Amino acid sequence: MALAWLGIDLGTQGVRALLVTAGGTVAGSGSAPLLRDLREGKRHEQDPEEWWEAVRTACRAALRGTGATVAGLAVCGTSGTVLLTGPGGRPTTPALMYDDGRAGAEAAALRAAGLAVQDSWALPKAHWLTARHGPGRLCHQPDLINARLTGHPVPADSSHALKTAYDVGRGRWPGSAGLPEGTLPDVVRPGTLLGEVCPAAADATGIPAGTPVVAGMTDGCAAQIAAGALGEGAWNSVLGTTLVLKGAAAEPVRDPAGVVYNHRAPDGTWLPGGASSVGAGALAARFPGADAAALDAAAAAFEPSGAIAYPLVSPGERFPFHAPRATALLLGDPVSDADHWAALLQGVAFTERLCLDYLHHLGAPFEGPLALTGGAARSAYWNLLRADVLGRPVRVPGRTEPALGMAVLARHGTGAAPTLAAAARAMTSPGTTVDPRPARTARFAEPYARLVDALESRGWLPAPVAAHARDRLRGDGTD
């Protein structure tokens, strides 16, 4: 039977599992929704037990009737999602999701102590949880699933631990973390063998007992792997509920503001990037149950829109600037639902351009291609619009799921591929290239500049960053 590797993605709205062969053939797939999702103001929680229920369902569906031998697996989750566990690894708190913003006071205290953390990062949440629920072991989202799969506690991977302020360069927790002893887990590099699937987990999931379990990476990094964006200067833009940009570099990209962070790849190179609170979630909130394809077609008549949007999904922005009090903006009055839809699509694309301008401002490498992944990459119109706003070609890979990235990492981590890049070349599809329309790029310059002005005038976007964005728009800062 053919060997295949299983990737499991713990998403915001559901769990996805893909079983992929060495040649990139999907031998099986499965998914399960996450329905117990609580959003209320800055609060965003999920029931961690539902993750395990969904993993069981998704994996059984992916493995049903495939005939392939599962040679290893890896799990990714949302970055910054944490909970506390007690004896036996059982959850003692709800899971605070990646964008839960209730730990603002704790984050401010940690910044005063010298740590570059944002309000929604995992370390402030750990303080928030221990203050209200008492001590426990901090557990990142995939840690819980990996522990259930192996039947014993496991180290966290350094990718998910990054937003808990783990120092990936020095390989240690900061001395100023300030949590009770025993709260923080041990940490290993992604691709490290964590253990094997235990008999109880095999019965629950259908994954054969003895299957190697490999330490994963965050969903943003997983999507980057699936996109094959691993060469220096390559970038991947993941657009789902929110927007995440990930690149590849020989050295970390230094950011005094702490907006950009740097993951460490299994081979020791660096994956810089950042996560915005702008994204497609704003469309679902404004137009629940809408026919997206029909609105895309109608939006093409509004280029540019009569309104300018900064479509935050939730209060506060994390990237390309840090502004905990930022709120969604809509400048002007759309004349119709199609015009409003167009403003939201364009607003996300403007934010994407501003993120890239900020990375350029920091000196990040940009020689490689830009790939588009995430659920929004299914919209051909939005892909073209983003290429137009960015003024550069974009690549849309054949498959865009983070679960595919975890299957690639599992193959490398089990020793079946010499490098992660080699595994990605064999298992992923280059997809198609979308070229920008120069006349449209010019047409979007004025509304982009107006959005930059609006963000700066509110005190959210620092003046030097706004100036650099304007310089690049004029062609003065492109080198």
N, C-alpha and C positions, 0 to 999 in steps of 0.2 A: 504494500500500500504506500501511496505517496506521503511524504512527510509534509506537515503543515504546522503553522504557528498561530496561536490564538491571541488576538488583541482585544482587550476589554476597555471600553470608554465609559466612564461614569459622568454623563453629561448633566446639564441643569434640568432638562425635561425628561430624560430617559437614559437607559443603559443600552449600549450597542456592543455586540460581539461579532468579530470577523475571524474566520479561519482561512489562512492564506498560505499557498504553497510557495516554494522557493522561486518559482517562475512568475509569481504574482497572480495566479489564478485564485479566485475566491471560492473555496470549497464549501463554505457554509456561512450563513449569517443569521443573526437573531437580534431582537430588540424587545424592550419592555419599558412602558412609561413610568415616570415618577409622578404620582398624583398628589402626594402629601407635601406640597410646596407652599410654605407660608410666607407671604410678602405683606408688610405693613409698615409704611414709612421707611425708616432706616433698617428695620428688622427683615431678615431673610433667613429662614430656617428650613431644614428638612429633617425627616426622621431617618437616621442612619440604618435602622433595621430594614427600611424599604429598599435601600441600596442592595442589600444582600438578597432580598426577595427578587429584585429585578435582575441581578446577576444570574441567579439560578435559572430564571425563565429565559433570559437571552442566550445563555450558554447552551442550555438544552436544545433550543431551536437551532443554534448554529451548528451543533454537532450531530443533529438528527440525520441519519442516513448518508453521511458524507463518505464513509469508507476510508478517510484519511487518518494517519497516525498523528496525534497531537504531540509535537516535539518540544513544546515549551509555550509559556504565556507571559504576558506583561499587562499591567493595568495602569491607566492614566485617570486623573480626576481634575476637578476644577481647582485652580491655584488659589490658595489661601483659605480653603474650606477645612474646618477643624472641629473637633469635639473632644471631650474628656472621656476616658474609659476607666473602669475600676478593675477589681480582681477578675481574672478570667478573660479580660479584654472586652467586657460588656460595656456598651455605652451608658454613661451616667448623666449625659446632657444631650439636648438636641444638637444637631450640627449647625454651626454658624457658617453660612455660605460665603462664597468669595467676595460678594459685594455687600455683606452685612456691615452697616456703618455705625453701630452703637458703641464701638470702643474708641471714640474720638478722644476722650479724656485720657485714656490709657496710652493712646498713641502719642499724644502731646507730651506726656510724662517721659515716655521712652525717647522721644526726640530731644527733650531737654537733657537726657542722660547720654546723648551722643549717638543714638542709633537712628539711621535713616530709614524710618518706617512710615507707611501711610496708614490712614485710619482703618482701612478695610483689610490690612495685612493680618496674617495669622498670629503674630506675637502679641499685638494688642488684644486680640480676641481671646488668647490664652489667659491673659491677665483678667479680662472681663469675666470669663467663665469661672476661673478659680475663685474670684472674689464673691461670686454668687452661688456657686455649687460646691465649693470646697476643693481640696486637692484631688488630683487624678493624673493619669498619664495622658499627655497630649497625643492625639491621633489625627493624622492627616487623612483625607478621604480614602485614598487607596490603601493606607496602612490597615484600616479595618478589614477591607476585603482580602488583602494578602494574608492577614492573620487568620481569617476564616478558612481560606484556601489551604494554608499549610498546617493549621491546627495549633499554632503557637505564636507568641508575639514576634514581630519582625522589625528590623530597623526601617526607618524612613529613608526614602531616596533623597539625595541632595537637591533635586529639582523641586519637589514639593516642599522641602524644608526651607527653601530660599526665602519665602515670605514670612517664615518664622524667625528670620534674621540669622539663619545659619550662614557662616562665612565659607563660601564654596572655594575661595582661593586658599585659605589657610586650613580648611577642613576641620572646623570646630565651631561650637556655639559661642556667642559673645559672653564675656564675663559679666556684662551689665544686663543680662536678660531679666533678672530679678524674679524668677519663678521659684516655687518651692522645689527642693531637691527631689529628683526623680520624675519631674514633670516631663522633661524633654527626652525624646527617644534617641537611641543611637542612630547614626546616619551612614549610609553607604552611597557610592557613586551609582548612577543609573546603569543598568546592564549587569549588576551584581546578582549572583544566584542567592535567593532568599530561602529556598527550601523546595519541597515537593508537595503536590496536592495530596492531602491526607485522605484516608478512606471515607470519613464522614462527609468531607467536601465533595468527594467523587460521587457519592450517593446523591448528594443534593443538586449537583450541577451537571452530571454526566461527563465531566472531564476525567479521564482515566487517572486513577491513583498512581503516584510516582511522577506525574508530569512536572518538569522543572518550572518554578515560579521565579521570574526575573524582576528586579527592581525597575520600575517604570519612570516616566517623566510626566510633567503637567500636560493638560490637554493641548495647550498652545504649542509646546514642544513636540507633542505627538503629531499634530497636524503639520508642523514643519518637516518632520521626518517623512510623513506621507507625501508631502509635496516634493520631496527630494531636494529641498533648499538647504543643503549642507556645505556647499563650497563657499569659500571666503567671498564676502560681498553679495551673496544671494540673500533674498528676503522672502518671507511668506506673510501674507496678510490674511488672518483668520477672521472672517466676519460671520458671526452667529448672533446670539442675543446681544453680545457686546463685540468690540473690535480689539484684536490682539495682533501686534506685529512682532515677528521674530526674524533675526538675521543670523549670519554665521561670520565669525571673525577670529583671527589668530590671537588677539588680545582683547580683554574686556573693554567696553566702551564706558569711559568714566563720566559720571553725571553728578555734579555737586548737589543738584536739587533732589537726587534720589528718585527721580521719575522713571529713569531707565534702569533696569536690573539685568544681571548677566547670569544665565544658567551655564552650567558646565556640562559639556557633552561627554559621553563615555570615553572618548579618546583624549580628553583633556583640553580640547579647544573650547571656544566660547560661543554662546548663543545669546546675544544681547536682544533686548526688546522691551516692550511695555504693553500694558492693558488699559484701554480706554473704557469709560462707562457709556460711550455712544455706541449704538448698534442697531441691528434689525429688530430688537425688542421694542423699540419706539414705534415701529410700524404696527406691530401686533397690538400694542397698547392703544394706539389711536384708531386703528381699523380692525377690531377683532373679527375674525372669521371672514375677512375680505378675500376676494378673488385676486391674488397678487398678480397673476399673469395678465388679467384684464386691466388692472390699474397700471402695470408697467407699460402696456401698449398705449394707454391714454396719457401717461406721463410724458411720453416722447414729444408731445405737442408743447411742452413747457420747458424748453431748454434755452435759457435758465428759467427757473420758477419765478413767479412774482413775489415769493417770500424766501427768506433765508433762514434755515433752521440749524440749531445745534442740538441734535436729538438725543439728549441724555436719557438713558433707560431708567436711572435712579439718581437721587440727589448726590452731588459731589463728583468731581472729576479726578482721575488718577494719571492720565497720560493723554496728550502731550504736555500737560501742566498739572500741578497739584493744587486743587481748589476744592476743599471739602464742602464749601457753601455754594458751589456752582449749581445752577438749575438749568433746565432745558430752556432754549430760546426759540422764538419764532418771530422774526423781524418782518413785518408786513403782513398783509391779509391775503391768503390764497383765495382765488376766485372760484374754486371748485375742489371736490375731493381729489380729482386727478392732479390739480396744481399742488395741493397739500402733499399728496403722495410724492410728487416730483421733488418738492422741497425737502422732504425727509431723505429720499434717496440721495439727493445732491449734498445734503448736510453731512451725511455719513462719509461721502466721498471727499468733501472738503476737510473733514476731520482727519481722514486717512492721509491726505496731502500734508496737513499740518504736522501730523506725526512724523512723516518722512522728512519734512523740513527741519523738525527738531532734531532728529537723528543726524541729519547732515550738519546741523549747527554744532553738534557734539563731536564731529569728525568720524562718524561711523563709516565703514567701507560700503560702497554702493556699486561696485563694478559688475555684480552678477545680476541675474534675472529676478523679477518679482512675480511670485506665484500667488494666486487667489484661491483660498480654500474656505471651508465652513459652509453652513447651510445656504447662505446668500449666494454662493458661487453657482448655485443651480439656476439663477436668473441671468440669462444671456444678456438681457437689456442692461441690468445693473453692472455686469462685468464690462460692457462697452462704455457705459457712463463713467465708471471708475477709471478706465484707461484714458478717456477724454479729459477728465478733471486732472488726473496725474500727469498727463502729457507724455506717457511712456507706454511701451508695450507691456502687456501682462500675460502670464501663462496660467491657464486653467487646467490643472492635472486631471487625468481621467477619473481618479477616485480621490476624495478629499477627506475621508473620515479619520479622526484621531485613532480609531481602533486599528486602522491599517498601519499607522505609525508604530503602534505598540506591537503588532505582529512582526514588523521589521526589527524592532529592538529586541524582541524575544529571540528571533533567529540569531542576531549578533551575540546576544548575551549567553546563549547556549553553545557558542563556539562554532556554529554552522556557517558563519561568514566572517572573513578576516577583519572587516571594518564595518561600521554602521553605514557609511556611504556606499560600500559595495553591496550590502544587503538592500539598501534603498534603490540602487540602480536596477537590481534584478527584480524587485517586487513591486515597484511603483510605475505608473504610466506618465510620460511627459505631457500628455494631453494636447491642448490646442493653444495657439497664441492669438491674442486679441490686440490689434493695433489701434492706436488712438486716431481720431479724426482731427487734424490740426485746426480746422475752422471752429470746431466745438471747443477745443482746448482754449482758444483765444476768447471765445464767448463766455466761458466760465471764470475768466480771470477777475473780472470786476466784482462779481458776488463773493468770490473767495476773499478778495482783499477787504470787502466790507465786513465779512465775518471775522477776519483777523482783527480789524479795527474794533469791532464790538467786544470781542473777548479781551482785548487789551484795555479798552476803556472801563471795563468792569473790574479791572485789577486782577483778573484771573491769569491772563497770558503775560508773562514777563516781557518788558519792552525790548530787550535784546533779541528774544526769540521772534517777536512780531516783526522786528526790523529785518531779521534774516529771512523770514518768509516773504516779505515784500521784495527784498533784494533778489531772491531766487525767482520770484514772479516776473521781475524785470529782466532777468537774465544776468544780473550782476553778481550772483552768489552761487553759480552752478558748479564751479570748479572745486 
